[in-house]
């Protein structure tokens, strides 16, 4: 073992994810295909992370709607749209 004192690396954030969210914000209410996966489970998981703001680019939670749809080819697509941030109270 060895010890090296340094600043930890900054967590890598996908620039593509932020660009996708920004593009959706630019066309509120319009559905767009944002990703394709080989399983419905992966697509559903990503759609959930978009809707709930688990992906930082899609915050605040509830500002985006997202759905997973199966294709005739057996893949699963993720579709999303920006609906705007909801104000509480």
Secondary structure, DSSP 8 states (H G I E B T S, - for coil): --------------HHHHHHHHHHHTTTT--EEEEEESSHHHHHHHHHHHHTT-SGGG-STTSEEEEEEE-TTS-EEEEEEE-------
